[in-house]
Amino acid sequence: MPVLTVVDADALVACAAAASVVSKVTRDRLMEELHQRFPQYGFASHKGYGTKEHLQALERFGPSPVHRRSFLRALPFLPSPLAGEGGG
């Protein structure tokens, strides 16, 4: 299937802009739901980004079951068997 790469597509292509908004709203809602299950991580405020608050929570509590193992900043906090998987 042919693909066209557009730099700054969300600023130039209407459907890309719409998809970007839908994606962000969906992610924010998911992170707020995850905050209800795992409030110690502060997902509602940082939305899963590697903020100082998020990294401090990972250091204090370790990764939750919903943390992506490829979230590279979390790797130092993973148990050694998982950390050896290369962050995959």
Phi and psi restraints in degrees (range 20) as a CNS / XPLOR table:
assign (resid 1 and name C) (resid 2 and name N)
       (resid 2 and name CA) (resid 2 and name C) 1.0 -65.5 20.0 2
assign (resid 2 and name N) (resid 2 and name CA)
       (resid 2 and name C) (resid 3 and name N) 1.0 145.0 20.0 2
assign (resid 2 and name C) (resid 3 and name N)
       (resid 3 and name CA) (resid 3 and name C) 1.0 -130.3 20.0 2
assign (resid 3 and name N) (resid 3 and name CA)
       (resid 3 and name C) (resid 4 and name N) 1.0 139.4 20.0 2
assign (resid 3 and name C) (resid 4 and name N)
       (resid 4 and name CA) (resid 4 and name C) 1.0 -118.2 20.0 2
assign (resid 4 and name N) (resid 4 and name CA)
       (resid 4 and name C) (resid 5 and name N) 1.0 119.7 20.0 2
assign (resid 4 and name C) (resid 5 and name N)
       (resid 5 and name CA) (resid 5 and name C) 1.0 -90.6 20.0 2
assign (resid 5 and name N) (resid 5 and name CA)
       (resid 5 and name C) (resid 6 and name N) 1.0 128.8 20.0 2
assign (resid 5 and name C) (resid 6 and name N)
       (resid 6 and name CA) (resid 6 and name C) 1.0 -125.6 20.0 2
assign (resid 6 and name N) (resid 6 and name CA)
       (resid 6 and name C) (resid 7 and name N) 1.0 117.5 20.0 2
assign (resid 6 and name C) (resid 7 and name N)
       (resid 7 and name CA) (resid 7 and name C) 1.0 -69.0 20.0 2
assign (resid 7 and name N) (resid 7 and name CA)
       (resid 7 and name C) (resid 8 and name N) 1.0 134.9 20.0 2
assign (resid 7 and name C) (resid 8 and name N)
       (resid 8 and name CA) (resid 8 and name C) 1.0 58.7 20.0 2
assign (resid 8 and name N) (resid 8 and name CA)
       (resid 8 and name C) (resid 9 and name N) 1.0 38.5 20.0 2
assign (resid 8 and name C) (resid 9 and name N)
       (resid 9 and name CA) (resid 9 and name C) 1.0 -57.3 20.0 2
assign (resid 9 and name N) (resid 9 and name CA)
       (resid 9 and name C) (resid 10 and name N) 1.0 -35.9 20.0 2
assign (resid 9 and name C) (resid 10 and name N)
       (resid 10 and name CA) (resid 10 and name C) 1.0 -65.8 20.0 2
assign (resid 10 and name N) (resid 10 and name CA)
       (resid 10 and name C) (resid 11 and name N) 1.0 -18.1 20.0 2
assign (resid 10 and name C) (resid 11 and name N)
       (resid 11 and name CA) (resid 11 and name C) 1.0 -94.2 20.0 2
assign (resid 11 and name N) (resid 11 and name CA)
       (resid 11 and name C) (resid 12 and name N) 1.0 -15.4 20.0 2
assign (resid 11 and name C) (resid 12 and name N)
       (resid 12 and name CA) (resid 12 and name C) 1.0 -116.2 20.0 2
assign (resid 12 and name N) (resid 12 and name CA)
       (resid 12 and name C) (resid 13 and name N) 1.0 -23.9 20.0 2
assign (resid 12 and name C) (resid 13 and name N)
       (resid 13 and name CA) (resid 13 and name C) 1.0 -121.0 20.0 2
assign (resid 13 and name N) (resid 13 and name CA)
       (resid 13 and name C) (resid 14 and name N) 1.0 119.0 20.0 2
assign (resid 13 and name C) (resid 14 and name N)
       (resid 14 and name CA) (resid 14 and name C) 1.0 -56.6 20.0 2
assign (resid 14 and name N) (resid 14 and name CA)
       (resid 14 and name C) (resid 15 and name N) 1.0 -45.1 20.0 2
assign (resid 14 and name C) (resid 15 and name N)
       (resid 15 and name CA) (resid 15 and name C) 1.0 -68.0 20.0 2
assign (resid 15 and name N) (resid 15 and name CA)
       (resid 15 and name C) (resid 16 and name N) 1.0 -31.8 20.0 2
assign (resid 15 and name C) (resid 16 and name N)
       (resid 16 and name CA) (resid 16 and name C) 1.0 -69.4 20.0 2
assign (resid 16 and name N) (resid 16 and name CA)
       (resid 16 and name C) (resid 17 and name N) 1.0 -39.2 20.0 2
assign (resid 16 and name C) (resid 17 and name N)
       (resid 17 and name CA) (resid 17 and name C) 1.0 -62.8 20.0 2
assign (resid 17 and name N) (resid 17 and name CA)
       (resid 17 and name C) (resid 18 and name N) 1.0 -44.3 20.0 2
assign (resid 17 and name C) (resid 18 and name N)
       (resid 18 and name CA) (resid 18 and name C) 1.0 -63.6 20.0 2
assign (resid 18 and name N) (resid 18 and name CA)
       (resid 18 and name C) (resid 19 and name N) 1.0 -43.5 20.0 2
assign (resid 18 and name C) (resid 19 and name N)
       (resid 19 and name CA) (resid 19 and name C) 1.0 -62.7 20.0 2
assign (resid 19 and name N) (resid 19 and name CA)
       (resid 19 and name C) (resid 20 and name N) 1.0 -36.8 20.0 2
assign (resid 19 and name C) (resid 20 and name N)
       (resid 20 and name CA) (resid 20 and name C) 1.0 -63.7 20.0 2
assign (resid 20 and name N) (resid 20 and name CA)
       (resid 20 and name C) (resid 21 and name N) 1.0 -43.1 20.0 2
assign (resid 20 and name C) (resid 21 and name N)
       (resid 21 and name CA) (resid 21 and name C) 1.0 -66.4 20.0 2
assign (resid 21 and name N) (resid 21 and name CA)
       (resid 21 and name C) (resid 22 and name N) 1.0 -46.5 20.0 2
assign (resid 21 and name C) (resid 22 and name N)
       (resid 22 and name CA) (resid 22 and name C) 1.0 -59.9 20.0 2
assign (resid 22 and name N) (resid 22 and name CA)
       (resid 22 and name C) (resid 23 and name N) 1.0 -43.3 20.0 2
assign (resid 22 and name C) (resid 23 and name N)
       (resid 23 and name CA) (resid 23 and name C) 1.0 -61.9 20.0 2
assign (resid 23 and name N) (resid 23 and name CA)
       (resid 23 and name C) (resid 24 and name N) 1.0 -45.4 20.0 2
assign (resid 23 and name C) (resid 24 and name N)
       (resid 24 and name CA) (resid 24 and name C) 1.0 -65.2 20.0 2
assign (resid 24 and name N) (resid 24 and name CA)
       (resid 24 and name C) (resid 25 and name N) 1.0 -44.7 20.0 2
assign (resid 24 and name C) (resid 25 and name N)
       (resid 25 and name CA) (resid 25 and name C) 1.0 -62.8 20.0 2
assign (resid 25 and name N) (resid 25 and name CA)
       (resid 25 and name C) (resid 26 and name N) 1.0 -42.6 20.0 2
assign (resid 25 and name C) (resid 26 and name N)
       (resid 26 and name CA) (resid 26 and name C) 1.0 -62.3 20.0 2
assign (resid 26 and name N) (resid 26 and name CA)
       (resid 26 and name C) (resid 27 and name N) 1.0 -46.3 20.0 2
assign (resid 26 and name C) (resid 27 and name N)
       (resid 27 and name CA) (resid 27 and name C) 1.0 -62.5 20.0 2
assign (resid 27 and name N) (resid 27 and name CA)
       (resid 27 and name C) (resid 28 and name N) 1.0 -44.9 20.0 2
assign (resid 27 and name C) (resid 28 and name N)
       (resid 28 and name CA) (resid 28 and name C) 1.0 -60.1 20.0 2
assign (resid 28 and name N) (resid 28 and name CA)
       (resid 28 and name C) (resid 29 and name N) 1.0 -42.0 20.0 2
assign (resid 28 and name C) (resid 29 and name N)
       (resid 29 and name CA) (resid 29 and name C) 1.0 -65.7 20.0 2
assign (resid 29 and name N) (resid 29 and name CA)
       (resid 29 and name C) (resid 30 and name N) 1.0 -42.1 20.0 2
assign (resid 29 and name C) (resid 30 and name N)
       (resid 30 and name CA) (resid 30 and name C) 1.0 -61.1 20.0 2
assign (resid 30 and name N) (resid 30 and name CA)
       (resid 30 and name C) (resid 31 and name N) 1.0 -43.8 20.0 2
assign (resid 30 and name C) (resid 31 and name N)
       (resid 31 and name CA) (resid 31 and name C) 1.0 -65.5 20.0 2
assign (resid 31 and name N) (resid 31 and name CA)
       (resid 31 and name C) (resid 32 and name N) 1.0 -34.7 20.0 2
assign (resid 31 and name C) (resid 32 and name N)
       (resid 32 and name CA) (resid 32 and name C) 1.0 -67.4 20.0 2
assign (resid 32 and name N) (resid 32 and name CA)
       (resid 32 and name C) (resid 33 and name N) 1.0 -37.1 20.0 2
assign (resid 32 and name C) (resid 33 and name N)
       (resid 33 and name CA) (resid 33 and name C) 1.0 -66.0 20.0 2
assign (resid 33 and name N) (resid 33 and name CA)
       (resid 33 and name C) (resid 34 and name N) 1.0 -42.4 20.0 2
assign (resid 33 and name C) (resid 34 and name N)
       (resid 34 and name CA) (resid 34 and name C) 1.0 -65.4 20.0 2
assign (resid 34 and name N) (resid 34 and name CA)
       (resid 34 and name C) (resid 35 and name N) 1.0 -30.3 20.0 2
assign (resid 34 and name C) (resid 35 and name N)
       (resid 35 and name CA) (resid 35 and name C) 1.0 -62.0 20.0 2
assign (resid 35 and name N) (resid 35 and name CA)
       (resid 35 and name C) (resid 36 and name N) 1.0 -35.0 20.0 2
assign (resid 35 and name C) (resid 36 and name N)
       (resid 36 and name CA) (resid 36 and name C) 1.0 -64.9 20.0 2
assign (resid 36 and name N) (resid 36 and name CA)
       (resid 36 and name C) (resid 37 and name N) 1.0 -35.0 20.0 2
assign (resid 36 and name C) (resid 37 and name N)
       (resid 37 and name CA) (resid 37 and name C) 1.0 -82.5 20.0 2
assign (resid 37 and name N) (resid 37 and name CA)
       (resid 37 and name C) (resid 38 and name N) 1.0 -32.7 20.0 2
assign (resid 37 and name C) (resid 38 and name N)
       (resid 38 and name CA) (resid 38 and name C) 1.0 -133.9 20.0 2
assign (resid 38 and name N) (resid 38 and name CA)
       (resid 38 and name C) (resid 39 and name N) 1.0 65.0 20.0 2
assign (resid 38 and name C) (resid 39 and name N)
       (resid 39 and name CA) (resid 39 and name C) 1.0 -62.6 20.0 2
assign (resid 39 and name N) (resid 39 and name CA)
       (resid 39 and name C) (resid 40 and name N) 1.0 -24.4 20.0 2
assign (resid 39 and name C) (resid 40 and name N)
       (resid 40 and name CA) (resid 40 and name C) 1.0 -64.2 20.0 2
assign (resid 40 and name N) (resid 40 and name CA)
       (resid 40 and name C) (resid 41 and name N) 1.0 -17.8 20.0 2
assign (resid 40 and name C) (resid 41 and name N)
       (resid 41 and name CA) (resid 41 and name C) 1.0 -90.8 20.0 2
assign (resid 41 and name N) (resid 41 and name CA)
       (resid 41 and name C) (resid 42 and name N) 1.0 -14.8 20.0 2
assign (resid 41 and name C) (resid 42 and name N)
       (resid 42 and name CA) (resid 42 and name C) 1.0 70.6 20.0 2
assign (resid 42 and name N) (resid 42 and name CA)
       (resid 42 and name C) (resid 43 and name N) 1.0 29.5 20.0 2
assign (resid 42 and name C) (resid 43 and name N)
       (resid 43 and name CA) (resid 43 and name C) 1.0 -55.6 20.0 2
assign (resid 43 and name N) (resid 43 and name CA)
       (resid 43 and name C) (resid 44 and name N) 1.0 -33.3 20.0 2
assign (resid 43 and name C) (resid 44 and name N)
       (resid 44 and name CA) (resid 44 and name C) 1.0 -63.9 20.0 2
assign (resid 44 and name N) (resid 44 and name CA)
       (resid 44 and name C) (resid 45 and name N) 1.0 -29.2 20.0 2
assign (resid 44 and name C) (resid 45 and name N)
       (resid 45 and name CA) (resid 45 and name C) 1.0 -92.6 20.0 2
assign (resid 45 and name N) (resid 45 and name CA)
       (resid 45 and name C) (resid 46 and name N) 1.0 -39.5 20.0 2
assign (resid 45 and name C) (resid 46 and name N)
       (resid 46 and name CA) (resid 46 and name C) 1.0 -102.0 20.0 2
assign (resid 46 and name N) (resid 46 and name CA)
       (resid 46 and name C) (resid 47 and name N) 1.0 -7.5 20.0 2
assign (resid 46 and name C) (resid 47 and name N)
       (resid 47 and name CA) (resid 47 and name C) 1.0 56.0 20.0 2
assign (resid 47 and name N) (resid 47 and name CA)
       (resid 47 and name C) (resid 48 and name N) 1.0 26.1 20.0 2
assign (resid 47 and name C) (resid 48 and name N)
       (resid 48 and name CA) (resid 48 and name C) 1.0 91.2 20.0 2
assign (resid 48 and name N) (resid 48 and name CA)
       (resid 48 and name C) (resid 49 and name N) 1.0 -3.3 20.0 2
assign (resid 48 and name C) (resid 49 and name N)
       (resid 49 and name CA) (resid 49 and name C) 1.0 -75.4 20.0 2
assign (resid 49 and name N) (resid 49 and name CA)
       (resid 49 and name C) (resid 50 and name N) 1.0 157.8 20.0 2
assign (resid 49 and name C) (resid 50 and name N)
       (resid 50 and name CA) (resid 50 and name C) 1.0 -78.2 20.0 2
assign (resid 50 and name N) (resid 50 and name CA)
       (resid 50 and name C) (resid 51 and name N) 1.0 58.0 20.0 2
assign (resid 50 and name C) (resid 51 and name N)
       (resid 51 and name CA) (resid 51 and name C) 1.0 -76.8 20.0 2
assign (resid 51 and name N) (resid 51 and name CA)
       (resid 51 and name C) (resid 52 and name N) 1.0 167.6 20.0 2
assign (resid 51 and name C) (resid 52 and name N)
       (resid 52 and name CA) (resid 52 and name C) 1.0 -57.2 20.0 2
assign (resid 52 and name N) (resid 52 and name CA)
       (resid 52 and name C) (resid 53 and name N) 1.0 -44.7 20.0 2
assign (resid 52 and name C) (resid 53 and name N)
       (resid 53 and name CA) (resid 53 and name C) 1.0 -58.9 20.0 2
assign (resid 53 and name N) (resid 53 and name CA)
       (resid 53 and name C) (resid 54 and name N) 1.0 -44.9 20.0 2
assign (resid 53 and name C) (resid 54 and name N)
       (resid 54 and name CA) (resid 54 and name C) 1.0 -64.1 20.0 2
assign (resid 54 and name N) (resid 54 and name CA)
       (resid 54 and name C) (resid 55 and name N) 1.0 -46.3 20.0 2
assign (resid 54 and name C) (resid 55 and name N)
       (resid 55 and name CA) (resid 55 and name C) 1.0 -64.5 20.0 2
assign (resid 55 and name N) (resid 55 and name CA)
       (resid 55 and name C) (resid 56 and name N) 1.0 -35.9 20.0 2
assign (resid 55 and name C) (resid 56 and name N)
       (resid 56 and name CA) (resid 56 and name C) 1.0 -66.0 20.0 2
assign (resid 56 and name N) (resid 56 and name CA)
       (resid 56 and name C) (resid 57 and name N) 1.0 -39.5 20.0 2
assign (resid 56 and name C) (resid 57 and name N)
       (resid 57 and name CA) (resid 57 and name C) 1.0 -64.7 20.0 2
assign (resid 57 and name N) (resid 57 and name CA)
       (resid 57 and name C) (resid 58 and name N) 1.0 -40.2 20.0 2
assign (resid 57 and name C) (resid 58 and name N)
       (resid 58 and name CA) (resid 58 and name C) 1.0 -63.6 20.0 2
assign (resid 58 and name N) (resid 58 and name CA)
       (resid 58 and name C) (resid 59 and name N) 1.0 -40.8 20.0 2
assign (resid 58 and name C) (resid 59 and name N)
       (resid 59 and name CA) (resid 59 and name C) 1.0 -65.5 20.0 2
assign (resid 59 and name N) (resid 59 and name CA)
       (resid 59 and name C) (resid 60 and name N) 1.0 -39.2 20.0 2
assign (resid 59 and name C) (resid 60 and name N)
       (resid 60 and name CA) (resid 60 and name C) 1.0 -76.2 20.0 2
assign (resid 60 and name N) (resid 60 and name CA)
       (resid 60 and name C) (resid 61 and name N) 1.0 -43.3 20.0 2
assign (resid 60 and name C) (resid 61 and name N)
       (resid 61 and name CA) (resid 61 and name C) 1.0 -108.7 20.0 2
assign (resid 61 and name N) (resid 61 and name CA)
       (resid 61 and name C) (resid 62 and name N) 1.0 -9.0 20.0 2
assign (resid 61 and name C) (resid 62 and name N)
       (resid 62 and name CA) (resid 62 and name C) 1.0 73.9 20.0 2
assign (resid 62 and name N) (resid 62 and name CA)
       (resid 62 and name C) (resid 63 and name N) 1.0 175.5 20.0 2
assign (resid 62 and name C) (resid 63 and name N)
       (resid 63 and name CA) (resid 63 and name C) 1.0 -72.0 20.0 2
assign (resid 63 and name N) (resid 63 and name CA)
       (resid 63 and name C) (resid 64 and name N) 1.0 146.4 20.0 2
assign (resid 63 and name C) (resid 64 and name N)
       (resid 64 and name CA) (resid 64 and name C) 1.0 -82.5 20.0 2
assign (resid 64 and name N) (resid 64 and name CA)
       (resid 64 and name C) (resid 65 and name N) 1.0 170.7 20.0 2
assign (resid 64 and name C) (resid 65 and name N)
       (resid 65 and name CA) (resid 65 and name C) 1.0 -62.3 20.0 2
assign (resid 65 and name N) (resid 65 and name CA)
       (resid 65 and name C) (resid 66 and name N) 1.0 -18.5 20.0 2
assign (resid 65 and name C) (resid 66 and name N)
       (resid 66 and name CA) (resid 66 and name C) 1.0 -98.1 20.0 2
assign (resid 66 and name N) (resid 66 and name CA)
       (resid 66 and name C) (resid 67 and name N) 1.0 -3.3 20.0 2
assign (resid 66 and name C) (resid 67 and name N)
       (resid 67 and name CA) (resid 67 and name C) 1.0 -70.2 20.0 2
assign (resid 67 and name N) (resid 67 and name CA)
       (resid 67 and name C) (resid 68 and name N) 1.0 134.8 20.0 2
assign (resid 67 and name C) (resid 68 and name N)
       (resid 68 and name CA) (resid 68 and name C) 1.0 -69.7 20.0 2
assign (resid 68 and name N) (resid 68 and name CA)
       (resid 68 and name C) (resid 69 and name N) 1.0 133.4 20.0 2
assign (resid 68 and name C) (resid 69 and name N)
       (resid 69 and name CA) (resid 69 and name C) 1.0 -71.2 20.0 2
assign (resid 69 and name N) (resid 69 and name CA)
       (resid 69 and name C) (resid 70 and name N) 1.0 -14.7 20.0 2
assign (resid 69 and name C) (resid 70 and name N)
       (resid 70 and name CA) (resid 70 and name C) 1.0 -88.8 20.0 2
assign (resid 70 and name N) (resid 70 and name CA)
       (resid 70 and name C) (resid 71 and name N) 1.0 0.3 20.0 2
assign (resid 70 and name C) (resid 71 and name N)
       (resid 71 and name CA) (resid 71 and name C) 1.0 -71.7 20.0 2
assign (resid 71 and name N) (resid 71 and name CA)
       (resid 71 and name C) (resid 72 and name N) 1.0 92.1 20.0 2
assign (resid 71 and name C) (resid 72 and name N)
       (resid 72 and name CA) (resid 72 and name C) 1.0 -54.0 20.0 2
assign (resid 72 and name N) (resid 72 and name CA)
       (resid 72 and name C) (resid 73 and name N) 1.0 -34.1 20.0 2
assign (resid 72 and name C) (resid 73 and name N)
       (resid 73 and name CA) (resid 73 and name C) 1.0 -66.9 20.0 2
assign (resid 73 and name N) (resid 73 and name CA)
       (resid 73 and name C) (resid 74 and name N) 1.0 -20.6 20.0 2
assign (resid 73 and name C) (resid 74 and name N)
       (resid 74 and name CA) (resid 74 and name C) 1.0 -82.6 20.0 2
assign (resid 74 and name N) (resid 74 and name CA)
       (resid 74 and name C) (resid 75 and name N) 1.0 -16.8 20.0 2
assign (resid 74 and name C) (resid 75 and name N)
       (resid 75 and name CA) (resid 75 and name C) 1.0 -52.6 20.0 2
assign (resid 75 and name N) (resid 75 and name CA)
       (resid 75 and name C) (resid 76 and name N) 1.0 -42.3 20.0 2
assign (resid 75 and name C) (resid 76 and name N)
       (resid 76 and name CA) (resid 76 and name C) 1.0 -61.6 20.0 2
assign (resid 76 and name N) (resid 76 and name CA)
       (resid 76 and name C) (resid 77 and name N) 1.0 -18.4 20.0 2
assign (resid 76 and name C) (resid 77 and name N)
       (resid 77 and name CA) (resid 77 and name C) 1.0 -97.3 20.0 2
assign (resid 77 and name N) (resid 77 and name CA)
       (resid 77 and name C) (resid 78 and name N) 1.0 -6.5 20.0 2
assign (resid 77 and name C) (resid 78 and name N)
       (resid 78 and name CA) (resid 78 and name C) 1.0 -76.5 20.0 2
assign (resid 78 and name N) (resid 78 and name CA)
       (resid 78 and name C) (resid 79 and name N) 1.0 149.4 20.0 2
assign (resid 78 and name C) (resid 79 and name N)
       (resid 79 and name CA) (resid 79 and name C) 1.0 -59.1 20.0 2
assign (resid 79 and name N) (resid 79 and name CA)
       (resid 79 and name C) (resid 80 and name N) 1.0 147.7 20.0 2
assign (resid 79 and name C) (resid 80 and name N)
       (resid 80 and name CA) (resid 80 and name C) 1.0 -53.9 20.0 2
assign (resid 80 and name N) (resid 80 and name CA)
       (resid 80 and name C) (resid 81 and name N) 1.0 -38.3 20.0 2
assign (resid 80 and name C) (resid 81 and name N)
       (resid 81 and name CA) (resid 81 and name C) 1.0 -60.0 20.0 2
assign (resid 81 and name N) (resid 81 and name CA)
       (resid 81 and name C) (resid 82 and name N) 1.0 -38.2 20.0 2
assign (resid 81 and name C) (resid 82 and name N)
       (resid 82 and name CA) (resid 82 and name C) 1.0 -75.9 20.0 2
assign (resid 82 and name N) (resid 82 and name CA)
       (resid 82 and name C) (resid 83 and name N) 1.0 -37.6 20.0 2
assign (resid 82 and name C) (resid 83 and name N)
       (resid 83 and name CA) (resid 83 and name C) 1.0 -61.7 20.0 2
assign (resid 83 and name N) (resid 83 and name CA)
       (resid 83 and name C) (resid 84 and name N) 1.0 -29.0 20.0 2
assign (resid 83 and name C) (resid 84 and name N)
       (resid 84 and name CA) (resid 84 and name C) 1.0 -75.9 20.0 2
assign (resid 84 and name N) (resid 84 and name CA)
       (resid 84 and name C) (resid 85 and name N) 1.0 -5.5 20.0 2
assign (resid 84 and name C) (resid 85 and name N)
       (resid 85 and name CA) (resid 85 and name C) 1.0 -80.7 20.0 2
assign (resid 85 and name N) (resid 85 and name CA)
       (resid 85 and name C) (resid 86 and name N) 1.0 -1.3 20.0 2
assign (resid 85 and name C) (resid 86 and name N)
       (resid 86 and name CA) (resid 86 and name C) 1.0 84.2 20.0 2
assign (resid 86 and name N) (resid 86 and name CA)
       (resid 86 and name C) (resid 87 and name N) 1.0 14.2 20.0 2
assign (resid 86 and name C) (resid 87 and name N)
       (resid 87 and name CA) (resid 87 and name C) 1.0 77.3 20.0 2
assign (resid 87 and name N) (resid 87 and name CA)
       (resid 87 and name C) (resid 88 and name N) 1.0 4.1 20.0 2
